[in-house]
């Protein structure tokens, strides 16, 4: 039997005839160790480096900042990328990178954080052979944070990615690159960087970043309709947060499970299954609410989602409590401010507080047509205002909200929103009294 097997494979037959020495040194017969399995399982995957249609690396910087500072940043990005992608043996020959003479274009009014980061890169690249990777990566992340604060997302993505290339074993840099790509709705690019973050964080033992990456990957998969994959990613994130004790990761994972349960409730026609999924959504909503902290990033979308859910479930008081937490959030975008005002109007009307509802309605109505607000945000706010007007029995506000909703409604949503608005117009529920206003 053995002779038959060996004759089927001449290479194995020759190796057997050569004696035990060749058999012991053969890679085909040497057993794979557990260490090798671990390294093979958690090898660092590559990631997408350019956006669709981007022909020149970092050219979006000049589009966002067509001035001398933009040119300085683009040249700096090019130098850092050249250093990061060069073999370590050739780096000592890369002289003249990030020349200090370039910094002369910065005015005295230039932000301190930007100036310090650029000066640090210039100093560290003066000796390119001895440059520290992690320090290079963190300097690039500082520039990315500066750009993000100025609402320049493509510049933020370019420097976050440069930091991840310069410091390939820095999990934070890979995660910030994925987040920046996700902000720009580059799903494929964000997914590759999230998977890279997971591998780097696991190898570095950075379990906070590891859990955060899995939570974001679950959210991305959910947005792409991959619900089974999203559930698995969120489960890993939730388990990691529970084992290490990370409230932010636990909150993000619970928020993902909440959205998944709501999606399944909307997709089923079985009343019993729908009720079961809604109960699951309630549980995950309270988990996310308990894990939420004022200093955590991403508080606004979470609390707005929870407030809308609790209004739909008939718990307007709980919704107002979630909205009150948003007072501690620092800077808000115009879209966030509009959404908070519109949902406050809806929750207050449902809680029988018409004066608070009317005040929030007027504030939101003034912002509906602001040019800095997207049509999707204006559409969602208009629908909330229509619900609030119905609960207040305010025909004038309802007509105004109806017109805005029809104007901003996406084409695919138009038939559904007309049906919804018509049903609202037949469901007036006048409020009686305003006793709760005494505490406001």
Rosetta blueprint (number, residue, H / E / L):
1 X L
2 X H
3 X H
4 X H
5 X H
6 X H
7 X H
8 X H
9 X L
10 X H
11 X H
12 X H
13 X H
14 X H
15 X H
16 X H
17 X H
18 X H
19 X L
20 X H
21 X H
22 X H
23 X H
24 X H
25 X H
26 X L
27 X L
28 X L
29 X L
30 X L
31 X L
32 X L
33 X L
34 X H
35 X H
36 X H
37 X H
38 X H
39 X H
40 X H
41 X H
42 X L
43 X L
44 X L
45 X L
46 X L
47 X L
48 X L
49 X L
50 X L
51 X L
52 X L
53 X L
54 X L
55 X L
56 X L
57 X L
58 X L
59 X L
60 X H
61 X H
62 X H
63 X H
64 X H
65 X L
66 X L
67 X L
68 X H
69 X H
70 X H
71 X H
72 X H
73 X H
74 X H
75 X H
76 X H
77 X H
78 X H
79 X H
80 X H
81 X H
82 X H
83 X H
84 X H
85 X H
86 X L
87 X L
88 X H
89 X H
90 X H
91 X H
92 X H
93 X H
94 X L
95 X L
96 X L
97 X L
98 X L
99 X L
100 X H
101 X H
102 X H
103 X H
104 X H
105 X H
106 X L
107 X L
108 X L
109 X L
110 X L
111 X L
112 X H
113 X H
114 X H
115 X H
116 X H
117 X H
118 X H
119 X H
120 X H
121 X H
122 X H
123 X H
124 X H
125 X H
126 X H
127 X H
128 X H
129 X H
130 X H
131 X L
132 X L
133 X H
134 X H
135 X H
136 X H
137 X H
138 X H
139 X H
140 X H
141 X H
142 X H
143 X H
144 X H
145 X H
146 X H
147 X H
148 X H
149 X H
150 X L
151 X L
152 X L
153 X H
154 X H
155 X H
156 X H
157 X H
158 X H
159 X H
160 X H
161 X H
162 X H
163 X H
164 X H
165 X H
166 X H
167 X L
168 X L
169 X L
170 X L
171 X H
172 X H
173 X H
174 X H
175 X H
176 X H
177 X H
178 X H
179 X H
180 X H
181 X H
182 X H
183 X H
184 X L
185 X L
186 X L
187 X H
188 X H
189 X H
190 X H
191 X H
192 X H
193 X H
194 X H
195 X H
196 X H
197 X H
198 X H
199 X H
200 X H
201 X H
202 X H
203 X H
204 X H
205 X L
206 X L
207 X H
208 X H
209 X H
210 X H
211 X H
212 X H
213 X H
214 X H
215 X H
216 X H
217 X H
218 X H
219 X H
220 X H
221 X H
222 X H
223 X H
224 X L
225 X L
226 X L
227 X H
228 X H
229 X H
230 X H
231 X H
232 X H
233 X H
234 X H
235 X H
236 X H
237 X H
238 X H
239 X H
240 X H
241 X H
242 X H
243 X H
244 X H
245 X L
246 X L
247 X H
248 X H
249 X H
250 X H
251 X H
252 X H
253 X H
254 X H
255 X H
256 X H
257 X H
258 X H
259 X H
260 X H
261 X H
262 X H
263 X H
264 X H
265 X H
266 X H
267 X H
268 X L
269 X L
270 X L
271 X H
272 X H
273 X H
274 X H
275 X H
276 X H
277 X H
278 X H
279 X H
280 X H
281 X H
282 X H
283 X H
284 X H
285 X H
286 X H
287 X H
288 X H
289 X H
290 X H
291 X H
292 X L
293 X L
294 X L
295 X L
296 X L
297 X L
298 X L
299 X H
300 X H
301 X H
302 X H
303 X H
304 X H
305 X H
306 X H
307 X H
308 X H
309 X H
310 X H
311 X H
312 X H
313 X L
314 X L
315 X L
316 X H
317 X H
318 X H
319 X H
320 X H
321 X H
322 X H
323 X H
324 X H
325 X H
326 X H
327 X H
328 X H
329 X L
330 X L
331 X L
332 X L
333 X L
334 X H
335 X H
336 X H
337 X H
338 X H
339 X H
340 X H
341 X H
342 X H
343 X H
344 X H
345 X H
346 X H
347 X H
348 X H
349 X H
350 X H
351 X L
352 X L
353 X L
354 X H
355 X H
356 X H
357 X H
358 X H
359 X H
360 X H
361 X H
362 X H
363 X H
364 X H
365 X H
366 X H
367 X H
368 X L
369 X L
370 X L
371 X L
372 X L
373 X L
374 X L
375 X H
376 X H
377 X H
378 X H
379 X H
380 X H
381 X H
382 X H
383 X H
384 X H
385 X H
386 X H
387 X H
388 X H
389 X H
390 X H
391 X H
392 X H
393 X L
394 X L
395 X H
396 X H
397 X H
398 X H
399 X H
400 X H
401 X H
402 X H
403 X H
404 X H
405 X H
406 X H
407 X H
408 X H
409 X L
410 X L
411 X H
412 X H
413 X H
414 X H
415 X H
416 X H
417 X H
418 X H
419 X H
420 X H
421 X H
422 X H
423 X H
424 X H
425 X H
426 X L
427 X L
428 X L
429 X L
430 X L
431 X L
432 X L
433 X L
434 X L
435 X H
436 X H
437 X H
438 X H
439 X H
440 X L
